[in-house]
Amino acid sequence: MPARADGDPLNGGEDDDSDAHRASSMHNLAGKLPLPRAHKDFSKYRFTPPGDRVVEQPDTNRLLFWTKDGQPDGYAQRRGSSVIYYNAQGQAVRVQRLTAQEMAD
């Protein structure tokens, strides 16, 4: 008896039923996540390095700064009642204290 049975799709054979449900691969499922994208309000972040492109990372509550030539130029991240700005080496270079009104929003 052959190791593969003809007509058995699980064993590499052809499937005669074209309407049969086919299991999705993990690659197909990963490309179409049903979860909505996170959205955060970054309007309280006041400082942006001049000429830099800003990339939002709402899941980590962080803004990334990139130079025009594609090099990382630092990031800003909210920590409690402050927004801390870091340079490309990860050193804190600026601290923005949030007011009570900004904290309530």
Residue pairs with C-beta under 8 A, 6 or more apart in sequence:
3 11
4 11
4 12
4 13
5 11
5 13
6 13
6 14
7 13
7 14
7 15
7 16
9 15
9 20
9 22
37 58
38 58
38 59
39 58
40 56
40 58
40 61
41 105
42 56
42 63
44 78
44 83
44 98
44 102
44 105
45 63
45 76
45 78
45 83
45 96
46 83
46 96
47 76
47 85
47 94
47 96
48 54
48 63
48 65
49 65
49 73
49 74
51 67
51 68
52 65
52 66
52 67
52 68
52 73
53 65
53 66
53 67
53 68
54 63
54 64
54 65
54 66
55 63
55 64
55 65
55 66
56 63
56 64
57 63
57 64
60 77
61 77
61 78
62 75
62 76
62 77
62 78
63 75
63 76
63 77
64 72
64 74
64 75
65 72
65 73
65 74
65 75
65 76
66 72
66 73
67 73
71 88
72 88
73 87
73 88
74 85
74 86
74 87
74 88
74 93
75 85
75 86
76 83
76 84
76 85
76 86
77 83
77 84
77 86
78 84
81 97
81 98
81 103
82 95
82 96
82 97
82 98
83 95
83 96
83 98
84 92
84 94
84 95
84 96
85 92
85 93
85 94
85 95
85 96
86 92
86 93
87 93
